[in-house]
Structures are given as C-alpha cells and as structure tokens.
Amino acid sequence: MLSEKLEQLQAIFAEMGQALIAYSGGVDSTLVAKVAYDVLGDRALAVTAVSPSLLPEELEDAKIQAATIGISHQVVKTEEMANPNYTANPVNRCYFCKSELHDTLKPLAQKLGYPYVVDGVNADDLQDYRPGIQAAKERGARSPLAEVSITKMEVRQLSQQLGLPWWDKPAQPCLSSRFPYGEEITIAKLQRVGRAEIYLRQLGWQNLRVRSEVDTARIELPPEKITEFVVNTNLPEVVSKFQELGFLYVTLDLEGYRSGKLNRVLQVQ
C-alpha cells in the first residue's frame, strides 16, 4: 500500500532527527524535501548544487518549489567541470559528478550539524546503470525512496496526493546525459543543448530530449507526438534556431524518446 510506504518514509526522517537533502528540484528530490519538511520542519535543509550542467531555469524552479513547501533552501557550487575524468565523458561519468556533489554536501552537513545527507534516488533507479549511486553510497548518503521501494510512478502518485503541483513534471536529468559516452563535455556544448531544449519547451513540447553528437542535434519526443510535431511545427524555423545555437545538422529520432537511451551502447560492448 502506498500509504504504508509514506508512513515508512516519514518514520525514516523521524528517526534521523535532522537531514540535509540533495535537492535538484526534480520530482524525486522534491518529494523527499516535502516529506522531510513535514516531519522535521526547520531541522530539514534542501541544498541545490549549481554547475554548468544545470539550467538557470531549473534552479529557479527549485527555488520556487522549496519556497512553496516551506523548507529552508541553500545553493552551493560544484566543480565537476574542472575534473578531466568528468569532462572526458567516460561511461562512469556520473560517478565523478556525484562524487563532487557529495564531497561538497557532506562537509556542509557536518559543519551545519546535520547527521544525514539524503538524495532522491528511487527504486527504479536501482534497475538502471547509475554509477553515481555508488559514489553517493561511498560517502554515506541515504536514499529513503529506494529504502522503502518507492518507484517513479509512486513518487508521482505520492506527490499528487500531498498536493505538490509539479507531480507530473517531466524528468530533467543533468545536461551531460545528452552526449554519447566518449565525447568531451564543454560548457559551450552544455549551454547549446540546454538552450535548444528550452526553445522547444517554449513551443509547447515538454517531455523531450535534445541529444547532441558533435555538431548534430537529435530531437527525441514521445513516439505518439512525432507526427504532431512534424505536421504542426515550423520545421525550417526550428532548424534555423538550432543553427543559431551552433548546431550544423538537426534531426528527429523516429523511435522517440526513451530514458537512458545512450546506455544502449553499454549492452553491446
């Protein structure tokens, strides 16, 4: 029962007494922040890490959501782009990203007197290739959603049940996930793909990805939206905008959007 899982989640925070939440503003970490605040009040703190892989619009969303919940919110900077192990974009890139995140959050938590750092990893995340989860575990972080086997669908159900207006917010992982493994990640590339996604959202397309490979952009939309996109969108205008952003070629993925699609390469190696 979902209500039982919520009670278990609340019990975890009650037992913690104080907690610092690694809070991206995504639906998972926002639910964690909400439950933590409901249980702990001012003994819960949400902290958002800012780097070039986070769009400014995402940071603003995180601030608004934290204020709506009522939880205290801080922003810190992380420097994963200074780590060549990260920018080289190896298959375990996320390990270096989460290492930097938790190497920043853990000392902050200790300094402020929070005995626990928690994140928004859910039960479904454990079924995918997520090297960042190992980095978090190595640094003592806890994942309450995963601990009580709450899935992504249940995250959305609980968020709606608790009155969070962003319960159906599309997933928005780090912009570095838009690049095939082995292609170097730069700030300019991150900004380019980020602006392209924002542009498409402004046109009304919310659940999407712009994958980037060298100078080619590949637009991914839900399969059922592809025909509508082709028929109702001014395609030359889209191409022109993407070229203004720095892409030479603009393509549409006929298979459609699938989370973690770039991990397929790992299955054939």
N, C-alpha and C positions, 0 to 999 in steps of 0.2 A: 504493500500500500504506500502511495506517495506521502500520505500524512505521517506515516511511521518514519519514512526516510527524513522528512523535515524535522521531526522530533529528535531523531538521531543526530542530525546536523546541528540543531540547537544545543543538544547535550554536549557535543564536542566543544563548542565555543564556551559553554558554561564551565566546562572542566578546565579549559585553557585560562580563563580569567582575564587575559589580555591578549590581543593579537594584532599584528601588522599584516595587512592584506596587500599582496602584489596585484595591483588593480589596473587593468588596461582600459577598462571601460567597455569591454566586450560583455556579452550576456552572461557568461560563466562567472567571471570575477565580480561582476556587478551583483549577481545573486549572492555570492559569498559575502560581499560587503554589506548587503542588505540584512542578511541573517545575522552576521556578526554584530552589526549595529543594534539590531532588535534585541539581541541577548546582552551585549556588553556596553552599549551606549558609548560614552566617551572613553571607554577602555579599548575601543577598536579604532584603528587608523588605516585609511586607504592611501597607498603610495603608488603614483604613476611614474614610470620611467620614461624619460623623453630622449629620443635619439632621432637621427635622420630616417629611421625605418618606421617612425610613427608620424602619420599625417597630422598637421596642426588641427584639422577639423576633428580628428579622433580625440585629441587632447581636450578640445572644447566640449565634446560630447561627454567625456569622462568627468570633467568639472561640473557640468550641469547635472549629470546623473548623481554624483556624490552629494551635491547640494540638495537635490530632491530627496534623497534618502535621509540626509542629515548627518552623515558620517564625516568626521574630520578627514581632510584630504591634503596631502603634500605631493609635490612634484620634485623628482630628482633627475639628474642627467646620468646617462650611462655612455660608456665609450667603446662599445664593441667595434665601431668602425676603425678604431686605432689598432685593432688586433688583426694581423695578417691571416691568422688562422680562420677568422670570420670572413674577411673580405674576399678570400680566395674561394669561398663558397663550396667547401667540401660537403660530402653527404651528411656529415655530422655538424654542419654549421650551427644548428640550433643549440648544440651543446655549449658552444662558445658564447652564444648570445645569453643563454640562461645562466651560465657561469658568471658572466659580467653582471647580470641583473642581481643574482643572489649574493654575489660578493659585495654588491653595493647595499642591498637591503638588510643583510644580516648584521653588519656593524651598526647600521642605523637603528635597527630594532634593539640591539644591545644597549646602545647609547641612550635610547629613549625609555628603556625599561620594559620592552615587550618581549616576553619569553618565546613567542612563536611567530614565524613568518609562514603565511598560508597563501596558496595560489588557487587558481580556478580550474585546474585540471579535473576533467570529469571521467566517468567510467569508460566512455567511448574512446577517449584519447589514449587509453592504455592499449587499445587494439591496433593503433596505427604506429608508424615509425616516428617516434618523438624522442630523439636523443636529448632534448632539453629537459625531459622529465628526470633523467638520470642525474644531470647536473644539479637540479633542484634538490633531489633526494640526498646527494652527497653533502649538501650544505645544510641539511636538517630541515628543509621546508616540508610542510604538510599540505596535503590535498584533500580537504574534507569532503568534497563532492565525490571523489573517487573512493574515499574510505567507506562511504555508505552506498556505493554503487549507483549513484545518480547519473543517468545518461543525458546526452544532449537534449533529447526530446523532453525528458523530465525537468531539465533546467528551465526550458521554455514554459512548461506547464506550471512549475512552481513560481516562476517569475510572474506569470499572468495571475495566478492565484493570490500572490502577495501584492498585486496592484501595480507592478512595475510596467510603465507604458512602453518600454523598449523590449518587452519579452520576445518579440519577433524580429529583433534587429539582426540583419544579416551578419554572418561571421566575417571578421575582418582581421585575418592574421597579419603578422609582420610583412611589410612590403618586400623584404628579401626573399620571401617564398614565391615571388613571381618569376624568378630567374632559374634556368636549368643549372643543376649542380656543375661546378667547374668554371662557370662564367664569373669573372670578377665582379664584385658588387662595389659600386661607387655612389657617392652622394647624388651626383647628377642623374644617374640611372634610377635611383630610388625616387627622386623628385619627378622625373619624367613619367614613370609608370603611375605614381600617385596622382599627378595632375590629370592623367588620362582617365583614371577611374573616377575621379571627382567629376570630370566633364560628363562622362556617361551617366552618372547618377543625377546630375543636374538635368539631363534629358529625360529622366524618369525610370532609368534601369537600375534597380537597387542590388539585386543578387547577381554579382558578376565578378569576373577577374580580367585583368589585362596582363597576360603573360608576356614577358619580354625576352627575346633571344637576339642578341647583338643589336641590329637595327630594325628588327621586325617585331611588331606588336601583334599578339593573337588574342582576340576578344573571345571570352567564354561567357555564355549566357545559359540559363536553364534550357534544356532541349526544346521544351514547349514554347519558348519565347523566341526562338531563332527566326521562324518565318515572320512573326510580327515585327521583329527588328528590321529584317530586310525590306519588308513592304512599307513600313511606316517611318523609317528613319531616312534622313537625307544623307545617303552614304558618301557622296563626294564631299559634303561638309565635314563629316566625321574624319575622312581621310585627310582633308586639309588641316583640321585641328591637330590631329596626331602628328602630322608632318611639321607643324609649327612647334610642337613639343620636342621634336628631334628624331622621330621615327622616320625611316625611309619607306617602309612597307607596312601595310595594315591588313590583317587577315581575320577571318571569322572561323572559329573552331566549330565544325559541323557536328561533332559529337556532343558538344555542350559542356557546361560547367560541371566539374566533379572535384570535390575537395581532395587535395593531396595527389592530384593527377601527375605531378612531376616526380612523385615517388615510384612511378611505374618502372623507371629505369633501374631501380634497385632490384626489381624482381627478375631482370634478365641478365644481371651481371654474375 
